Structures are given as C-alpha cells and as structure tokens.
C-alpha cells in the first residue's frame, strides 16, 4: 500500500527477550520461557483491546441494500458531482425504506436535507456506507481541512461526524471566509469492539484511497490552496500511512492511539505534523506498544515522536470539534496556517 515503506513495522525480535538464570534453554526450560512469552504477548494484546474497546460503541451496521454509486467522468466539476450524488443518496433512502430498513432510510433523508446543502463529492449507500461531503465553497477556498474519522463511523453514525465538520467550518469562517471542510468517510472504518481496530489493515486500504483523493481535491480547489489533514483516533493511523503531495501542508493527529511509526519524521509526508490529546480522552490509557502487528507504538504527543503538540484542553475522545473548545480553536489555527498554536 502507498507509503508503507516508511512505516516502522513490529518485529518478532521483541518476543521472549527475558533471560533465564537456569539452564541454556533446552527441554522444559525452553518450553517454559516460550509459554511465558506467549502469555506476555496475549496479556499485552488484551490490555490494548481493553483500553480501546469502550461502552459507547455503535451497533454494527446492517448490510443495507442500495443502488450502485453514481459514475462520473474524471473531468466532472463539484456542482455536477453534488447533483449526481444527491440523486443517488435520495434513491438509496427509498431502497432502504423498501427493504424494511426504516432507520437507515431516516438517516439518509437527514443527510440529504443537510443544512450545508448536501454537497457530496461521492456517496455509496451500500452496507456500512461511504460518503465524502463538502462544507463551504471549494471553488474559492484557499484553506481546506480534510477530516478523517475513526472507528464506528458509518452512515448510521454519520451525523456526529457531520456535526464536527459543520462546527469546524463555522469556526474557520469567523476568521477566513475562503475556507472549506471536507468530511472524508472514504473507507470502511473498523468497529470499536473488534480486532480490526487493533491492527493497521483497514488503515493500509484506506491510505490507498485517501492519497489519490487528496490529489484530485487539489484539482477542484484554487491553485495554491493549503490542505490540512485532521485525523481523529483510528483515522490518525490512516493519515500516518498516506503519502501526501505538496498541497498538504499540515497533518494533525488527535485522540490518537499511535500511528505505527516511531516518529513524525518517518511519516510519508512533508507536511508539518501536529498532535494533541484532551485531558479527558480515555485513549490516553491505551498502551503505546506494537507487538506482532497489534498496537500502534509511540504516542504521538510524546516529545520523542517529534510532532508539534497543540493544546486540546479538557476534550474527551469525541469532543475535539465541539464549539467553544480549546481543541477546536487549535485545529482551526492549524488549518489556517498559523505558525504558532497554543501548546499543551
């Protein structure tokens, strides 16, 4: 997958590093050490899982039927894309209703009637669903934020993701009218209560989608527009594996469990890398380890990681984009290109 060569991988060399005081390791002594090593790894994986799995997880999304996504020529502009995807979203709501999925149908109708005018660059109503929505005017925006969500973000939980995007766009507009926010639900997010949230497999696949999307986005915006990637929770794992071009000037990781990399310098980007975590965010208790492909290693807010640490106040895990918060203010400053942002 794109950019993976720059990511530090877990290694089996960490296994069984303890040394015994008895025999050289043959027979039962070697077997005992092997069992202790396996037990240690199992307990460690359990600690990671226990820290990541929280009781606010959304219910699993049903496999809801929907029409195939709209097919558009690569040269299609934003307005043409918005119209085609809104029509597809409306048809998906009808299909869901006809299939007896009234809950999904209601959520899709809510998306279609969004206060921002339902500007979807892409939409796929099948299964858990995907959507890429724009808030603001891309044709005039020279400051663009791309939000990348974490686990359990689906069409069934989309409104909370949208609320954060709207909050950020309003905050940006207070200082810089020529700004836009893109809510990028462009991948199948892992479930919070699942083993997939503990590995980078979903992130690898997502990064292969996000990188090309960022390149296309530059073609829809004015020349020289600055793009900031704002990456929440598991989304920070996605961003950390995404190769970015010169249009991406900043990458902010918040509520992050780690990235799979040892340092900001190891990420496949030339963007400034920021990191922040609120004092009430439970993810601060996640063990920052990586063994056998489980876990994500160095904490991005650790000085050893080398990111620019920004103030996130008392934000809880789902609070970073709420109006009036220190975290929202810091993220808005990053999007607008500030060279100085309050430190944690």
C-alpha positions, -999 to 999 in steps of 0.1 A, spaced: 0 0 0 10 36 -6 37 49 18 41 17 38 78 15 33 83 45 56 63 30 85 81 11 112 67 -24 115 65 -46 145 91 -73 147 92 -107 162 126 -97 177 107 -83 207 94 -117 216 108 -136 246 135 -111 254 138 -122 291 168 -142 301 167 -172 324 190 -180 353 190 -217 349 200 -240 320 207 -229 285 171 -231 273 167 -267 262 139 -290 272 113 -279 297 131 -247 305 129 -235 269 92 -245 267 85 -226 299 101 -195 285 81 -199 253 49 -202 272 58 -171 293 65 -152 262 32 -162 246 13 -153 278 31 -119 280 20 -112 244 -15 -124 250 -19 -102 281 -4 -72 263 -29 -76 234 -57 -79 260 -46 -47 276 -47 -29 243 -81 -43 235 -94 -34 269 -82 2 265 -96 7 230 -130 -10 235 -154 14 252 -190 11 261 -201 38 237 -196 17 206 -223 19 179 -242 -11 170 -229 -30 139 -243 -15 107 -266 -38 88 -259 -48 52 -284 -24 37 -291 -26 0 -287 5 -21 -281 15 -58 -246 14 -71 -227 47 -67 -230 74 -94 -204 71 -122 -189 104 -132 -163 114 -157 -130 124 -141 -134 159 -155 -168 165 -137 -168 196 -115 -181 199 -80 -216 210 -89 -221 181 -112 -208 157 -86 -231 172 -59 -262 168 -81 -254 132 -91 -246 121 -56 -276 138 -40 -298 119 -65 -281 86 -56 -285 94 -18 -322 100 -23 -326 68 -43 -307 49 -15 -331 62 11 -360 48 -10 -343 15 -14 -336 12 23 -372 20 31 -385 -6 7 -361 -32 22 -376 -25 57 -345 -6 69 -365 24 81 -338 35 105 -312 38 77 -337 54 54 -344 82 80 -307 88 84 -302 91 47 -331 116 44 -315 136 72 -282 136 52 -300 147 20 -316 176 39 -284 188 55 -280 225 64 -249 228 42 -269 219 11 -258 183 9 -227 187 -12 -214 152 -16 -183 146 -38 -190 109 -35 -216 86 -19 -222 49 -16 -252 38 4 -244 1 3 -237 -18 36 -220 4 62 -216 31 35 -192 58 24 -196 95 19 -174 125 11 -192 158 19 -180 193 14 -189 223 37 -181 256 21 -172 266 -14 -144 246 -29 -141 269 -59 -129 298 -38 -114 281 -7 -77 286 -3 -77 269 32 -92 234 32 -95 209 61 -100 172 53 -114 153 83 -106 116 86 -127 98 111 -120 69 134 -138 37 143 -175 31 140 -181 60 117 -207 47 92 -238 61 75 -257 51 106 -235 73 129 -227 99 102 -245 128 119 -219 131 147 -191 132 121 -211 158 101 -217 179 133 -179 181 138 -173 192 102 -200 219 105 -186 232 138 -151 234 123 -164 252 91 -182 278 112 -151 284 133 -129 288 102 -154 312 87 -151 335 116 -116 343 106 -113 332 69 -144 332 47 -125 314 19 -123 281 37 -139 247 33 -141 215 52 -143 180 36 -157 152 57 -140 121 43 -157 89 51 -139 72 23 -131 39 39 -146 11 58 -139 21 94 -132 -7 119 -156 -14 147 -146 -2 181 -154 -36 195 -134 -57 171 -99 -70 164 -97 -49 133 -93 -17 154 -60 -31 168 -42 -35 135 -33 -13 105 -50 -35 79 -80 -11 74 -57 18 75 -35 4 48 -65 1 25 -78 35 34 -45 52 28 -45 38 -8 -79 56 -12 -70 88 6 -38 97 -12 -54 98 -47 -84 116 -33 -61 144 -20 -45 147 -54 -80 150 -71 -91 176 -44 -62 199 -54 -77 200 -89 -111 211 -76 -96 240 -55 -79 272 -65 -42 270 -73 -20 272 -42 -48 262 -18 -34 248 15 -49 214 26 -47 203 62 -54 167 72 -72 164 106 -71 128 117 -91 115 147 -85 83 166 -80 54 142 -81 80 114 -46 90 126 -34 56 117 -48 61 82 -32 95 78 1 83 90 2 58 62 -9 82 34 16 96 11 8 133 6 18 157 -21 29 193 -18 -7 206 -14 -10 190 21 8 215 44 -3 202 78 -13 169 94 -30 170 128 -33 137 148 -58 139 177 -72 113 201 -46 90 185 -38 55 198 -5 58 179 4 56 142 26 25 138 56 48 132 83 56 157 85 93 148 68 121 128 99 121 105 90 85 95 56 95 80 53 97 42 47 134 42 65 167 41 36 184 60 40 198 94 29 171 119 9 181 149 -5 161 178 -30 168 206 -50 150 232 -75 163 257 -71 156 294 -104 137 295 -97 114 265 -98 78 276 -74 69 247 -46 82 268 -48 49 287 -41 28 256 -7 10 259 16 26 233 32 -7 222 34 -27 190 39 -64 190 32 -89 163 12 -63 143 -10 -55 173 -10 -19 186 4 13 172 36 21 191 49 55 201 24 80 215 22 110 190 20 135 219 53 121 234 81 145 227 101 116 214 77 113 185 87 148 173 53 163 165 42 198 173 20 193 203 -11 215 205 -34 224 233 -66 203 234 -79 214 267 -102 190 286 -116 173 254 -129 139 257 -125 114 229 -155 126 209 -152 163 219 -124 177 198 -146 196 173 -172 208 197 -179 246 196 -161 267 222 -134 241 230 -97 248 231 -92 218 208 -114 233 181 -96 266 183 -62 249 180 -73 228 150 -87 259 133 -54 277 137 -36 248 121 -59 248 91 -54 285 87 -17 281 86 -7 296 119 30 291 128 22 293 165 -5 273 182 -10 271 220 10 242 234 -4 215 256 
